[in-house]
Amino acid sequence: MFLPRAFASTQRLYVAKDAAKPQGYSGCGEMTMTVRREIQLFTPDWKRLRKWPAQHRAELRLCLRVSVSAVLALAVAQVLELPLALWTVLTAVILTQISVGGSLKATLDYLASTIGGAVYAGAVGTLIPHENEIALLAALAVAVGPAALVSATNPRFRAAPFTAVMVFFAPTITHAGPIASAFERVLEVSVGAVVGLVVSFLVVPARAHDLMIEAASRLLAIAAASVPELFAGFSASLDEAAIPHIQDRIGNALARLNTMAPEMKHEQMAPFVEAPDSGPLLRTLLRLRHDLVMVGRAAIVPLPDTLKPALAAPIDTVSQQAAAFLRASSTALSARERPPPLEPFEAALESYNAQLARVRREGLARELSTDAVERLFAVGFTLEQLHQHLRDLARCVTEFARDPKS
């Protein structure tokens, strides 16, 4: 029987096994199944590959923009006959970010640090003679040290030390003076910055506003999937080790969302970019995250057995309605539509509060320990907070809808 070389070890293994088996035993079926499993390990997951472009549209757009920026920056540098086209191309590539807001922020910061570092290093190179090695080392320390200090105290000037080094040593490459070298660096970086901005705005632009909406929608979807998992602890024992994993999923999604907030603020500085303020939405999502943290802490210990018949079903309904509202809000936010109705969740919460009131009237909570009573009050407080923040979420989704009044 012919087998590929990759499966020769498997063939030898089964030959040895067959020698030890009783006469008349056929191991062809077993061997065929093993070979089939090994072939499946080498078979690519075509379904995942087909979905990959749709899941990484922003990254693919960035790839195209960076390529266009590099080619266009080199062409412009050659037309303008800049001394070192390398810095023009590097600047254009560095400043072409995943969103328009990111490109604006990176450009402003990079230009500020480049101009500051170039002016300072040019002055040091002019005023401090460095004809020998010791003087060169001293002048280099004077040029780089203060620039590094400014970079450490203000992240906006993180490129200043790099620019100072380049301006200080550029005369050895271009044979120009320190002042001329500083002017050339600023000119090359400025051309690259303009190219990067133009490409970011014109070539399949990705607005930070849209990326923030997508990230917020993913966060709501993750929260919707996590709500039933957390609320399940009120009816049955919840694995404490599983709670941090659930909370980490939400926390990681929130962290990715927060990284886009500065980019969106810079994007709103452009007079031709209009978008609702993202601050209320970000604050509401953070509060919802805190609500789920409180739910997870309260659900570590299940409801007392005396209260489960009365409260387990209502609190499960609250969980289902909260998850449904978060899931529908995620879809509505992504589609820029109005939020779903909150009435089903409010009705479920009213039913839970009614059952809780009945428990108190019948005295079922009198025999509970102090800790159990405190947890019961904590659950009620958490649900009221969740209700308030879901109302805030509905208002935020309405603000981002294309037609809020429809």
Secondary structure, DSSP 8 states (H G I E B T S, - for coil): ----GGGHHHHHHHHHHHHTS-TT---HHHHHHHHHHHHHHHS--HHHHHHHHHHTHHHHHHHHHHHHHHHHHHHHHHHHT-S-HHHHHHHHHHH--SSHHHHHHHHHHHHHHHHHHHHHHHHHHHHS---SHHHHHHHHHHHHHHHHHHHHH-GGGTTHHHHHHHHHHTHHHH---HHHHHHHHHHHHHHHHHHHHHHHHHSS---HHHHHHHHHHHHHHHHHHHHHHHHGGGTS---TTHHHHHHHHHHHHHHHHHHHHHHHHHHTTSTT-----SHHHHHHHHHHHHHHHHHHHHTTS---TTTHHHHHHHHHHHHHHHHHHHHHHHHHHHHT-----SHHHHHHHHHHHHHHHHHHHTTTTTTS-HHHHHHHHHHHHHHHHHHHHHHHHHHHHHHHSSSTT-
